[in-house]
Amino acid sequence: MQQPVLVDPYAAQAATGAKPGTIRQWLHRGKLTHHGYDHEGRALVDLDELQTRLAAKAA
């Protein structure tokens, strides 16, 4: 199993196009796994998990 690529919602937006507000809602609703916070206090998400979630939503 590979290590997760942890990014904040703004880096995730740059990589996937998903809006930070959407990512925060998915975290709050339990649709994404929360991986702590960065030094700025922003939530961290696994980029691969987010991409999988976006692909499933698009299908």
Predicted model as a PDB file, atoms N, CA, C, CB and O in Angstrom, pLDDT in the B-factor column:
MODEL        1                                                                  
ATOM      1  N   MET A   1       0.846  -1.187   0.000  1.00 68.00           N  
ATOM      2  CA  MET A   1       0.000   0.000   0.000  1.00 68.00           C  
ATOM      3  C   MET A   1       0.883   1.238   0.000  1.00 68.00           C  
ATOM      4  CB  MET A   1      -0.958   0.005   1.221  1.00 68.00           C  
ATOM      5  O   MET A   1       1.828   1.341   0.781  1.00 68.00           O  
ATOM      6  N   GLN A   2       0.565   2.174  -0.881  1.00 81.00           N  
ATOM      7  CA  GLN A   2       1.393   3.369  -0.969  1.00 81.00           C  
ATOM      8  C   GLN A   2       0.990   4.405   0.065  1.00 81.00           C  
ATOM      9  CB  GLN A   2       1.307   3.965  -2.359  1.00 81.00           C  
ATOM     10  O   GLN A   2      -0.142   4.400   0.549  1.00 81.00           O  
ATOM     11  N   GLN A   3       1.910   5.288   0.403  1.00 89.00           N  
ATOM     12  CA  GLN A   3       1.651   6.348   1.367  1.00 89.00           C  
ATOM     13  C   GLN A   3       0.699   7.370   0.763  1.00 89.00           C  
ATOM     14  CB  GLN A   3       2.967   7.024   1.807  1.00 89.00           C  
ATOM     15  O   GLN A   3       0.782   7.656  -0.431  1.00 89.00           O  
ATOM     16  N   PRO A   4      -0.207   7.927   1.568  1.00 90.00           N  
ATOM     17  CA  PRO A   4      -1.116   8.947   1.039  1.00 90.00           C  
ATOM     18  C   PRO A   4      -0.363  10.234   0.715  1.00 90.00           C  
ATOM     19  CB  PRO A   4      -2.244   9.234   2.044  1.00 90.00           C  
ATOM     20  O   PRO A   4       0.617  10.586   1.372  1.00 90.00           O  
ATOM     21  N   VAL A   5      -0.843  10.921  -0.307  1.00 94.00           N  
ATOM     22  CA  VAL A   5      -0.318  12.235  -0.664  1.00 94.00           C  
ATOM     23  C   VAL A   5      -1.253  13.240  -0.001  1.00 94.00           C  
ATOM     24  CB  VAL A   5      -0.233  12.447  -2.248  1.00 94.00           C  
ATOM     25  O   VAL A   5      -2.359  13.478  -0.487  1.00 94.00           O  
ATOM     26  N   LEU A   6      -0.809  13.830   1.107  1.00 97.00           N  
ATOM     27  CA  LEU A   6      -1.662  14.715   1.881  1.00 97.00           C  
ATOM     28  C   LEU A   6      -1.501  16.153   1.407  1.00 97.00           C  
ATOM     29  CB  LEU A   6      -1.339  14.603   3.374  1.00 97.00           C  
ATOM     30  O   LEU A   6      -0.390  16.675   1.313  1.00 97.00           O  
ATOM     31  N   VAL A   7      -2.639  16.782   1.109  1.00 97.00           N  
ATOM     32  CA  VAL A   7      -2.645  18.162   0.632  1.00 97.00           C  
ATOM     33  C   VAL A   7      -3.780  18.919   1.320  1.00 97.00           C  
ATOM     34  CB  VAL A   7      -2.798  18.220  -0.919  1.00 97.00           C  
ATOM     35  O   VAL A   7      -4.743  18.322   1.799  1.00 97.00           O  
ATOM     36  N   ASP A   8      -3.644  20.250   1.358  1.00 97.00           N  
ATOM     37  CA  ASP A   8      -4.722  21.075   1.891  1.00 97.00           C  
ATOM     38  C   ASP A   8      -5.762  21.300   0.789  1.00 97.00           C  
ATOM     39  CB  ASP A   8      -4.173  22.437   2.431  1.00 97.00           C  
ATOM     40  O   ASP A   8      -5.486  21.006  -0.374  1.00 97.00           O  
ATOM     41  N   PRO A   9      -6.938  21.808   1.124  1.00 96.00           N  
ATOM     42  CA  PRO A   9      -7.993  21.979   0.120  1.00 96.00           C  
ATOM     43  C   PRO A   9      -7.604  22.861  -1.072  1.00 96.00           C  
ATOM     44  CB  PRO A   9      -9.199  22.559   0.775  1.00 96.00           C  
ATOM     45  O   PRO A   9      -8.113  22.657  -2.174  1.00 96.00           O  
ATOM     46  N   TYR A  10      -6.718  23.831  -0.871  1.00 97.00           N  
ATOM     47  CA  TYR A  10      -6.336  24.721  -1.967  1.00 97.00           C  
ATOM     48  C   TYR A  10      -5.376  24.024  -2.936  1.00 97.00           C  
ATOM     49  CB  TYR A  10      -5.691  26.001  -1.413  1.00 97.00           C  
ATOM     50  O   TYR A  10      -5.471  24.226  -4.146  1.00 97.00           O  
ATOM     51  N   ALA A  11      -4.464  23.217  -2.424  1.00 97.00           N  
ATOM     52  CA  ALA A  11      -3.595  22.424  -3.293  1.00 97.00           C  
ATOM     53  C   ALA A  11      -4.423  21.353  -4.006  1.00 97.00           C  
ATOM     54  CB  ALA A  11      -2.441  21.774  -2.477  1.00 97.00           C  
ATOM     55  O   ALA A  11      -4.165  21.031  -5.165  1.00 97.00           O  
ATOM     56  N   ALA A  12      -5.414  20.805  -3.306  1.00 97.00           N  
ATOM     57  CA  ALA A  12      -6.294  19.815  -3.920  1.00 97.00           C  
ATOM     58  C   ALA A  12      -7.079  20.444  -5.070  1.00 97.00           C  
ATOM     59  CB  ALA A  12      -7.258  19.220  -2.872  1.00 97.00           C  
ATOM     60  O   ALA A  12      -7.293  19.806  -6.101  1.00 97.00           O  
ATOM     61  N   GLN A  13      -7.507  21.696  -4.892  1.00 97.00           N  
ATOM     62  CA  GLN A  13      -8.221  22.386  -5.957  1.00 97.00           C  
ATOM     63  C   GLN A  13      -7.321  22.561  -7.175  1.00 97.00           C  
ATOM     64  CB  GLN A  13      -8.732  23.748  -5.469  1.00 97.00           C  
ATOM     65  O   GLN A  13      -7.760  22.359  -8.307  1.00 97.00           O  
ATOM     66  N   ALA A  14      -6.067  22.935  -6.949  1.00 97.00           N  
ATOM     67  CA  ALA A  14      -5.135  23.112  -8.059  1.00 97.00           C  
ATOM     68  C   ALA A  14      -4.909  21.800  -8.807  1.00 97.00           C  
ATOM     69  CB  ALA A  14      -3.803  23.661  -7.549  1.00 97.00           C  
ATOM     70  O   ALA A  14      -4.725  21.801 -10.024  1.00 97.00           O  
ATOM     71  N   ALA A  15      -4.923  20.680  -8.078  1.00 96.00           N  
ATOM     72  CA  ALA A  15      -4.655  19.383  -8.695  1.00 96.00           C  
ATOM     73  C   ALA A  15      -5.887  18.763  -9.352  1.00 96.00           C  
ATOM     74  CB  ALA A  15      -4.111  18.437  -7.662  1.00 96.00           C  
ATOM     75  O   ALA A  15      -5.764  18.040 -10.341  1.00 96.00           O  
ATOM     76  N   THR A  16      -7.083  19.043  -8.802  1.00 96.00           N  
ATOM     77  CA  THR A  16      -8.275  18.337  -9.280  1.00 96.00           C  
ATOM     78  C   THR A  16      -9.385  19.243  -9.797  1.00 96.00           C  
ATOM     79  CB  THR A  16      -8.818  17.497  -8.186  1.00 96.00           C  
ATOM     80  O   THR A  16     -10.234  18.798 -10.570  1.00 96.00           O  
ATOM     81  N   GLY A  17      -9.389  20.488  -9.388  1.00 96.00           N  
ATOM     82  CA  GLY A  17     -10.473  21.393  -9.763  1.00 96.00           C  
ATOM     83  C   GLY A  17     -11.618  21.405  -8.774  1.00 96.00           C  
ATOM     84  O   GLY A  17     -12.554  22.189  -8.932  1.00 96.00           O  
ATOM     85  N   ALA A  18     -11.572  20.550  -7.747  1.00 96.00           N  
ATOM     86  CA  ALA A  18     -12.623  20.514  -6.728  1.00 96.00           C  
ATOM     87  C   ALA A  18     -12.503  21.757  -5.843  1.00 96.00           C  
ATOM     88  CB  ALA A  18     -12.527  19.210  -5.869  1.00 96.00           C  
ATOM     89  O   ALA A  18     -11.407  22.106  -5.406  1.00 96.00           O  
ATOM     90  N   LYS A  19     -13.612  22.414  -5.584  1.00 96.00           N  
ATOM     91  CA  LYS A  19     -13.603  23.622  -4.772  1.00 96.00           C  
ATOM     92  C   LYS A  19     -13.281  23.285  -3.318  1.00 96.00           C  
ATOM     93  CB  LYS A  19     -14.956  24.346  -4.869  1.00 96.00           C  
ATOM     94  O   LYS A  19     -13.731  22.260  -2.805  1.00 96.00           O  
ATOM     95  N   PRO A  20     -12.495  24.150  -2.646  1.00 96.00           N  
ATOM     96  CA  PRO A  20     -12.173  23.904  -1.234  1.00 96.00           C  
ATOM     97  C   PRO A  20     -13.412  23.752  -0.355  1.00 96.00           C  
ATOM     98  CB  PRO A  20     -11.320  25.031  -0.701  1.00 96.00           C  
ATOM     99  O   PRO A  20     -13.413  22.940   0.570  1.00 96.00           O  
ATOM    100  N   GLY A  21     -14.461  24.517  -0.629  1.00 96.00           N  
ATOM    101  CA  GLY A  21     -15.694  24.393   0.159  1.00 96.00           C  
ATOM    102  C   GLY A  21     -16.330  23.019   0.019  1.00 96.00           C  
ATOM    103  O   GLY A  21     -16.848  22.468   0.990  1.00 96.00           O  
ATOM    104  N   THR A  22     -16.290  22.469  -1.185  1.00 96.00           N  
ATOM    105  CA  THR A  22     -16.817  21.123  -1.415  1.00 96.00           C  
ATOM    106  C   THR A  22     -15.997  20.100  -0.640  1.00 96.00           C  
ATOM    107  CB  THR A  22     -16.815  20.783  -2.923  1.00 96.00           C  
ATOM    108  O   THR A  22     -16.549  19.185  -0.028  1.00 96.00           O  
ATOM    109  N   ILE A  23     -14.688  20.258  -0.670  1.00 97.00           N  
ATOM    110  CA  ILE A  23     -13.808  19.335   0.057  1.00 97.00           C  
ATOM    111  C   ILE A  23     -14.101  19.403   1.549  1.00 97.00           C  
ATOM    112  CB  ILE A  23     -12.317  19.663  -0.213  1.00 97.00           C  
ATOM    113  O   ILE A  23     -14.169  18.366   2.210  1.00 97.00           O  
ATOM    114  N   ARG A  24     -14.277  20.618   2.096  1.00 96.00           N  
ATOM    115  CA  ARG A  24     -14.595  20.757   3.522  1.00 96.00           C  
ATOM    116  C   ARG A  24     -15.940  20.119   3.855  1.00 96.00           C  
ATOM    117  CB  ARG A  24     -14.605  22.236   3.925  1.00 96.00           C  
ATOM    118  O   ARG A  24     -16.083  19.495   4.907  1.00 96.00           O  
ATOM    119  N   GLN A  25     -16.933  20.268   2.968  1.00 97.00           N  
ATOM    120  CA  GLN A  25     -18.236  19.631   3.204  1.00 97.00           C  
ATOM    121  C   GLN A  25     -18.099  18.119   3.217  1.00 97.00           C  
ATOM    122  CB  GLN A  25     -19.253  20.057   2.133  1.00 97.00           C  
ATOM    123  O   GLN A  25     -18.668  17.453   4.082  1.00 97.00           O  
ATOM    124  N   TRP A  26     -17.354  17.571   2.273  1.00 96.00           N  
ATOM    125  CA  TRP A  26     -17.163  16.115   2.224  1.00 96.00           C  
ATOM    126  C   TRP A  26     -16.448  15.622   3.470  1.00 96.00           C  
ATOM    127  CB  TRP A  26     -16.370  15.714   0.970  1.00 96.00           C  
ATOM    128  O   TRP A  26     -16.762  14.545   3.976  1.00 96.00           O  
ATOM    129  N   LEU A  27     -15.488  16.396   3.975  1.00 97.00           N  
ATOM    130  CA  LEU A  27     -14.817  16.019   5.220  1.00 97.00           C  
ATOM    131  C   LEU A  27     -15.827  16.017   6.366  1.00 97.00           C  
ATOM    132  CB  LEU A  27     -13.640  16.988   5.531  1.00 97.00           C  
ATOM    133  O   LEU A  27     -15.870  15.073   7.156  1.00 97.00           O  
ATOM    134  N   HIS A  28     -16.625  17.056   6.457  1.00 96.00           N  
ATOM    135  CA  HIS A  28     -17.609  17.176   7.532  1.00 96.00           C  
ATOM    136  C   HIS A  28     -18.642  16.048   7.473  1.00 96.00           C  
ATOM    137  CB  HIS A  28     -18.313  18.534   7.456  1.00 96.00           C  
ATOM    138  O   HIS A  28     -19.082  15.555   8.512  1.00 96.00           O  
ATOM    139  N   ARG A  29     -19.023  15.644   6.278  1.00 97.00           N  
ATOM    140  CA  ARG A  29     -20.029  14.588   6.101  1.00 97.00           C  
ATOM    141  C   ARG A  29     -19.444  13.181   6.158  1.00 97.00           C  
ATOM    142  CB  ARG A  29     -20.737  14.775   4.785  1.00 97.00           C  
ATOM    143  O   ARG A  29     -20.186  12.202   6.087  1.00 97.00           O  
ATOM    144  N   GLY A  30     -18.130  13.069   6.283  1.00 96.00           N  
ATOM    145  CA  GLY A  30     -17.490  11.763   6.377  1.00 96.00           C  
ATOM    146  C   GLY A  30     -17.258  11.082   5.043  1.00 96.00           C  
ATOM    147  O   GLY A  30     -16.975   9.885   5.000  1.00 96.00           O  
ATOM    148  N   LYS A  31     -17.375  11.825   3.954  1.00 96.00           N  
ATOM    149  CA  LYS A  31     -17.160  11.245   2.628  1.00 96.00           C  
ATOM    150  C   LYS A  31     -15.680  11.209   2.253  1.00 96.00           C  
ATOM    151  CB  LYS A  31     -17.936  12.031   1.582  1.00 96.00           C  
ATOM    152  O   LYS A  31     -15.294  10.510   1.316  1.00 96.00           O  
ATOM    153  N   LEU A  32     -14.855  11.955   2.979  1.00 96.00           N  
ATOM    154  CA  LEU A  32     -13.395  11.920   2.836  1.00 96.00           C  
ATOM    155  C   LEU A  32     -12.789  11.724   4.211  1.00 96.00           C  
ATOM    156  CB  LEU A  32     -12.849  13.227   2.165  1.00 96.00           C  
ATOM    157  O   LEU A  32     -13.363  12.137   5.219  1.00 96.00           O  
ATOM    158  N   THR A  33     -11.632  11.094   4.246  1.00 96.00           N  
ATOM    159  CA  THR A  33     -10.922  10.868   5.497  1.00 96.00           C  
ATOM    160  C   THR A  33     -10.117  12.101   5.860  1.00 96.00           C  
ATOM    161  CB  THR A  33     -10.007   9.637   5.394  1.00 96.00           C  
ATOM    162  O   THR A  33      -9.373  12.634   5.036  1.00 96.00           O  
ATOM    163  N   HIS A  34     -10.268  12.552   7.095  1.00 96.00           N  
ATOM    164  CA  HIS A  34      -9.514  13.705   7.597  1.00 96.00           C  
ATOM    165  C   HIS A  34      -8.161  13.212   8.106  1.00 96.00           C  
ATOM    166  CB  HIS A  34     -10.304  14.454   8.734  1.00 96.00           C  
ATOM    167  O   HIS A  34      -8.098  12.276   8.902  1.00 96.00           O  
ATOM    168  N   HIS A  35      -7.090  13.834   7.651  1.00 96.00           N  
ATOM    169  CA  HIS A  35      -5.733  13.408   8.014  1.00 96.00           C  
ATOM    170  C   HIS A  35      -5.001  14.469   8.823  1.00 96.00           C  
ATOM    171  CB  HIS A  35      -4.933  13.076   6.763  1.00 96.00           C  
ATOM    172  O   HIS A  35      -3.791  14.637   8.665  1.00 96.00           O  
ATOM    173  N   GLY A  36      -5.706  15.180   9.676  1.00 96.00           N  
ATOM    174  CA  GLY A  36      -5.076  16.190  10.517  1.00 96.00           C  
ATOM    175  C   GLY A  36      -5.070  17.552   9.848  1.00 96.00           C  
ATOM    176  O   GLY A  36      -5.849  17.827   8.936  1.00 96.00           O  
ATOM    177  N   TYR A  37      -4.151  18.409  10.336  1.00 97.00           N  
ATOM    178  CA  TYR A  37      -4.056  19.780   9.861  1.00 97.00           C  
ATOM    179  C   TYR A  37      -2.611  20.115   9.509  1.00 97.00           C  
ATOM    180  CB  TYR A  37      -4.594  20.758  10.917  1.00 97.00           C  
ATOM    181  O   TYR A  37      -1.676  19.528  10.054  1.00 97.00           O  
ATOM    182  N   ASP A  38      -2.441  21.070   8.588  1.00 95.00           N  
ATOM    183  CA  ASP A  38      -1.094  21.540   8.281  1.00 95.00           C  
ATOM    184  C   ASP A  38      -0.709  22.650   9.263  1.00 95.00           C  
ATOM    185  CB  ASP A  38      -1.004  22.045   6.810  1.00 95.00           C  
ATOM    186  O   ASP A  38      -1.476  22.963  10.174  1.00 95.00           O  
ATOM    187  N   HIS A  39       0.459  23.240   9.085  1.00 96.00           N  
ATOM    188  CA  HIS A  39       0.944  24.267  10.011  1.00 96.00           C  
ATOM    189  C   HIS A  39       0.115  25.552   9.944  1.00 96.00           C  
ATOM    190  CB  HIS A  39       2.402  24.584   9.715  1.00 96.00           C  
ATOM    191  O   HIS A  39       0.225  26.397  10.832  1.00 96.00           O  
ATOM    192  N   GLU A  40      -0.703  25.710   8.918  1.00 95.00           N  
ATOM    193  CA  GLU A  40      -1.582  26.873   8.780  1.00 95.00           C  
ATOM    194  C   GLU A  40      -2.973  26.604   9.359  1.00 95.00           C  
ATOM    195  CB  GLU A  40      -1.699  27.271   7.307  1.00 95.00           C  
ATOM    196  O   GLU A  40      -3.822  27.495   9.375  1.00 95.00           O  
ATOM    197  N   GLY A  41      -3.204  25.386   9.830  1.00 96.00           N  
ATOM    198  CA  GLY A  41      -4.499  25.024  10.393  1.00 96.00           C  
ATOM    199  C   GLY A  41      -5.503  24.535   9.370  1.00 96.00           C  
ATOM    200  O   GLY A  41      -6.685  24.395   9.682  1.00 96.00           O  
ATOM    201  N   ARG A  42      -5.049  24.272   8.145  1.00 96.00           N  
ATOM    202  CA  ARG A  42      -5.944  23.778   7.093  1.00 96.00           C  
ATOM    203  C   ARG A  42      -6.023  22.257   7.162  1.00 96.00           C  
ATOM    204  CB  ARG A  42      -5.457  24.235   5.687  1.00 96.00           C  
ATOM    205  O   ARG A  42      -5.037  21.580   7.453  1.00 96.00           O  
ATOM    206  N   ALA A  43      -7.209  21.740   6.892  1.00 97.00           N  
ATOM    207  CA  ALA A  43      -7.412  20.296   6.898  1.00 97.00           C  
ATOM    208  C   ALA A  43      -6.571  19.643   5.801  1.00 97.00           C  
ATOM    209  CB  ALA A  43      -8.907  19.956   6.710  1.00 97.00           C  
ATOM    210  O   ALA A  43      -6.346  20.234   4.745  1.00 97.00           O  
ATOM    211  N   LEU A  44      -6.113  18.427   6.060  1.00 97.00           N  
ATOM    212  CA  LEU A  44      -5.351  17.663   5.074  1.00 97.00           C  
ATOM    213  C   LEU A  44      -6.183  16.492   4.585  1.00 97.00           C  
ATOM    214  CB  LEU A  44      -4.013  17.167   5.668  1.00 97.00           C  
ATOM    215  O   LEU A  44      -6.824  15.792   5.369  1.00 97.00           O  
ATOM    216  N   VAL A  45      -6.163  16.290   3.263  1.00 97.00           N  
ATOM    217  CA  VAL A  45      -6.873  15.170   2.649  1.00 97.00           C  
ATOM    218  C   VAL A  45      -5.895  14.394   1.771  1.00 97.00           C  
ATOM    219  CB  VAL A  45      -8.101  15.668   1.814  1.00 97.00           C  
ATOM    220  O   VAL A  45      -4.877  14.925   1.326  1.00 97.00           O  
ATOM    221  N   ASP A  46      -6.225  13.133   1.534  1.00 97.00           N  
ATOM    222  CA  ASP A  46      -5.438  12.275   0.644  1.00 97.00           C  
ATOM    223  C   ASP A  46      -5.853  12.583  -0.792  1.00 97.00           C  
ATOM    224  CB  ASP A  46      -5.644  10.749   0.981  1.00 97.00           C  
ATOM    225  O   ASP A  46      -7.018  12.418  -1.154  1.00 97.00           O  
ATOM    226  N   LEU A  47      -4.909  13.026  -1.601  1.00 97.00           N  
ATOM    227  CA  LEU A  47      -5.200  13.408  -2.983  1.00 97.00           C  
ATOM    228  C   LEU A  47      -5.751  12.232  -3.778  1.00 97.00           C  
ATOM    229  CB  LEU A  47      -3.942  13.952  -3.659  1.00 97.00           C  
ATOM    230  O   LEU A  47      -6.662  12.426  -4.583  1.00 97.00           O  
ATOM    231  N   ASP A  48      -5.239  11.030  -3.585  1.00 96.00           N  
ATOM    232  CA  ASP A  48      -5.734   9.853  -4.305  1.00 96.00           C  
ATOM    233  C   ASP A  48      -7.185   9.542  -3.921  1.00 96.00           C  
ATOM    234  CB  ASP A  48      -4.837   8.633  -4.017  1.00 96.00           C  
ATOM    235  O   ASP A  48      -7.998   9.208  -4.783  1.00 96.00           O  
ATOM    236  N   GLU A  49      -7.504   9.652  -2.638  1.00 96.00           N  
ATOM    237  CA  GLU A  49      -8.874   9.411  -2.185  1.00 96.00           C  
ATOM    238  C   GLU A  49      -9.826  10.445  -2.794  1.00 96.00           C  
ATOM    239  CB  GLU A  49      -8.949   9.453  -0.638  1.00 96.00           C  
ATOM    240  O   GLU A  49     -10.933  10.106  -3.213  1.00 96.00           O  
ATOM    241  N   LEU A  50      -9.389  11.698  -2.841  1.00 97.00           N  
ATOM    242  CA  LEU A  50     -10.213  12.747  -3.449  1.00 97.00           C  
ATOM    243  C   LEU A  50     -10.448  12.482  -4.933  1.00 97.00           C  
ATOM    244  CB  LEU A  50      -9.554  14.115  -3.262  1.00 97.00           C  
ATOM    245  O   LEU A  50     -11.566  12.637  -5.425  1.00 97.00           O  
ATOM    246  N   GLN A  51      -9.403  12.087  -5.641  1.00 96.00           N  
ATOM    247  CA  GLN A  51      -9.553  11.805  -7.064  1.00 96.00           C  
ATOM    248  C   GLN A  51     -10.495  10.627  -7.301  1.00 96.00           C  
ATOM    249  CB  GLN A  51      -8.191  11.522  -7.693  1.00 96.00           C  
ATOM    250  O   GLN A  51     -11.280  10.646  -8.248  1.00 96.00           O  
ATOM    251  N   THR A  52     -10.425   9.612  -6.460  1.00 95.00           N  
ATOM    252  CA  THR A  52     -11.330   8.468  -6.548  1.00 95.00           C  
ATOM    253  C   THR A  52     -12.765   8.903  -6.298  1.00 95.00           C  
ATOM    254  CB  THR A  52     -10.925   7.379  -5.547  1.00 95.00           C  
ATOM    255  O   THR A  52     -13.681   8.472  -6.998  1.00 95.00           O  
ATOM    256  N   ARG A  53     -12.959   9.760  -5.298  1.00 95.00           N  
ATOM    257  CA  ARG A  53     -14.304  10.268  -4.976  1.00 95.00           C  
ATOM    258  C   ARG A  53     -14.869  11.093  -6.134  1.00 95.00           C  
ATOM    259  CB  ARG A  53     -14.263  11.124  -3.688  1.00 95.00           C  
ATOM    260  O   ARG A  53     -16.047  10.971  -6.470  1.00 95.00           O  
ATOM    261  N   LEU A  54     -14.037  11.922  -6.734  1.00 95.00           N  
ATOM    262  CA  LEU A  54     -14.490  12.738  -7.861  1.00 95.00           C  
ATOM    263  C   LEU A  54     -14.835  11.865  -9.069  1.00 95.00           C  
ATOM    264  CB  LEU A  54     -13.413  13.765  -8.243  1.00 95.00           C  
ATOM    265  O   LEU A  54     -15.809  12.140  -9.770  1.00 95.00           O  
ATOM    266  N   ALA A  55     -14.058  10.829  -9.314  1.00 94.00           N  
ATOM    267  CA  ALA A  55     -14.326   9.921 -10.428  1.00 94.00           C  
ATOM    268  C   ALA A  55     -15.639   9.177 -10.213  1.00 94.00           C  
ATOM    269  CB  ALA A  55     -13.171   8.922 -10.600  1.00 94.00           C  
ATOM    270  O   ALA A  55     -16.401   8.977 -11.159  1.00 94.00           O  
ATOM    271  N   ALA A  56     -15.908   8.767  -8.977  1.00 92.00           N  
ATOM    272  CA  ALA A  56     -17.152   8.056  -8.674  1.00 92.00           C  
ATOM    273  C   ALA A  56     -18.345   8.993  -8.819  1.00 92.00           C  
ATOM    274  CB  ALA A  56     -17.109   7.461  -7.251  1.00 92.00           C  
ATOM    275  O   ALA A  56     -19.409   8.572  -9.274  1.00 92.00           O  
ATOM    276  N   LYS A  57     -18.183  10.247  -8.442  1.00 86.00           N  
ATOM    277  CA  LYS A  57     -19.269  11.215  -8.564  1.00 86.00           C  
ATOM    278  C   LYS A  57     -19.579  11.510 -10.031  1.00 86.00           C  
ATOM    279  CB  LYS A  57     -18.913  12.512  -7.829  1.00 86.00           C  
ATOM    280  O   LYS A  57     -20.736  11.719 -10.398  1.00 86.00           O  
ATOM    281  N   ALA A  58     -18.536  11.524 -10.868  1.00 84.00           N  
ATOM    282  CA  ALA A  58     -18.707  11.837 -12.289  1.00 84.00           C  
ATOM    283  C   ALA A  58     -19.368  10.684 -13.046  1.00 84.00           C  
ATOM    284  CB  ALA A  58     -17.355  12.167 -12.922  1.00 84.00           C  
ATOM    285  O   ALA A  58     -19.999  10.897 -14.081  1.00 84.00           O  
ATOM    286  N   ALA A  59     -19.222   9.474 -12.530  1.00 78.00           N  
ATOM    287  CA  ALA A  59     -19.760   8.284 -13.234  1.00 78.00           C  
ATOM    288  C   ALA A  59     -21.248   8.128 -13.053  1.00 78.00           C  
ATOM    289  CB  ALA A  59     -19.072   7.026 -12.749  1.00 78.00           C  
ATOM    290  O   ALA A  59     -21.838   7.185 -13.579  1.00 78.00           O  
TER     291      ALA A  59                                                      
ENDMDL                                                                          
END                                                                             
